[in-house]
Amino acid sequence: MKNFISKLALTLCVASTLAMCANKPSDKNDKLEYTPLKFPKTENVKVNIIKGDYAIAGGRNLRLVGDKIILRAANTDNKHHIQVFDTKSNKFVASFGTSGRGEGELIGYTEYDVNIEKNEFYAEWQNKYVIYDLAKVISGQTGYLKEQGFHKNINTTDDIFYLGNDRILHLGGRPRFIITSKNLQDTLGRYDERHYISKFFANHKDPDFQRRYIGNNGIFTLKPDGSKFVNSFYSGFYMQIFDIKNNKITAGEECRFVEARMKDELAAMSDCITGPYCMDSTDDYIYIMYSEGFDFDFSEPRLGVFDWKGKEVKNYILDMMAYSFVMTPDGKRCYCMVQDDEGECWVGYFDLK
């Protein structure tokens, strides 16, 4: 398996011109234009904050497992990387993930997913992976480590998802996308094409600029049935939908909503909106949280809902900053991490109609 390229820090920004969705690109790239987003319905929603005696910072990579939310955050009550929030009691009930080089430990826990079928927590850091029995590690039992292993190469991709049948989908490296066995020993599928995005990138004086833009700004979500995934970007609201079948990754619809205009691969021009910064999905819809504010303004985040062809369905305007989220499987509730006026981080939620 090839080495994966490490990613630079994330910078959120997208261009100011709103745009429409297009189908697969034709050979005549100049016809792939950007036109405004058009949601048939828009609704204002109030975020309900679940306050308590907890104090956390961060709150990323949310995964919903039954009544529990698994998330990466710092908590003043413990030194673990992973926190567990119970949506029934509205309390943090457990934590795990110790930094170290010992048995069952990783240095960091930035890339992980949950195998719902086996109730397992799978995480990677560089060339090491671990698999925990989720029920045991949440309840504080010993013997939660089910498996660990090493690979000779360094794996530092942006995101990973469990595909089923002991396969892992790695996203955002070199190759761009890759499917491996869970022990990282076998490469089962790969995809390394980078499609035409806009004239701005095609005409850029640096021929490698688009590759770096794609590599530094990607966000992802996997359809729960494992048949599709989406790649959107922090710096520019351009979205690609990919299909997975028999370990083969193929490009599907491309959606051009906002054209990115960048000063460099990390920093946008001054008139760029913040754009999309977090994604999730159900079997029916794609959910993208984005902002139309400038200069990293998240004061009026929006949750855009799209079908799996990339067509706009509905837009929700939130009444406060939310920076990561996870949907319930039925798409009726969104749990999110929010920040209040005093800069405190809380778990919140709102319901979708």
Disulfide bonds with the S-S distance in Angstrom:
none
